[in-house]
Amino acid sequence: MMKPKAILFDMGGVLLDSVDDWDAEGFPISFPDGLPDPAPLDWFLGMSQEISSRFLAMPVPRRAMEVRPIIEAWLRNRQAEPTPEMVEHWYEILCCWEASPVYAFVRPTLETLRDMGFRLGVISNTLMPAGRIRRRFDEAGIRTLFEFTVFSAEFGANKPDPAIFRHALDSMALDAGDVWYVGDKPNRDVCGAHSVGMTAVLVDSAHHEHINDAPENIPDLRIEDISELPSLLKTLTR
């Protein structure tokens, strides 16, 4: 196996905890200080669950979803006036679901990879636009380590759609054969990377059983987390 020129990363489950279901179990991960509003938590979780359920019910690969009409309906349900300002207020709070804290090992690993000469980027599925995520990356000191980031809610199509992978390759002027893509979901990350000719690296997680779903879901490499990458890459040559 040849050493890549660039390494692109998934976000949830790779750089930070993935909160896919927007439920009470995941709430403390994304909102460690609680809900930044005096509204009832049950109401917020109910609204979040409806949005998440509608999104997950969309056919794969999912397009970006407009959630503001759902926010308006839930505000009316609690007899609150759904003014544009109030809708945007809750829209911003909902964006926090996907911006959980970055793993402690991520920054030193990315800095090492950058110092080794690798170009770095992110290709991630998100339900919401990534303003909060970018601020989280800033707080963790990793945003400037990425040459390029693309988030599906802003791009308009999500993994495993080859279009989002090709967009990253075109934007960075890279050949797919020179790129490793690191993700935790075989049926989204591995097959999506393989569909454009990237090397697929799987971070082992609860999703690993999906490698058996299809031949294209079988990764080229498996790791426990991205902190293994620098030592692994040192053994390879171009």
Secondary structure, 3 states (H helix, E strand, C coil): CCCCCEEEECCECCCECCCCCCCCCCHHHHCCCCCCCCCCHHHHHHHHHHHHHHHHCCCCCCCCCCCHHHHHHHHHHCCCCCCHHHHHHHHHHHHHHHCCCECCCHHHHHHHHHHCCCEEEEEECCCCCCHHHHHHHHHHCCHHHCCEEEEHHHHCCCCCCHHHHHHHHHHHCCCHHHEEEEECCHHHHHHHHHHHCCEEEEECCCCHHHHHCCHHHCCCEEECCHHHHHHHHHCCCC
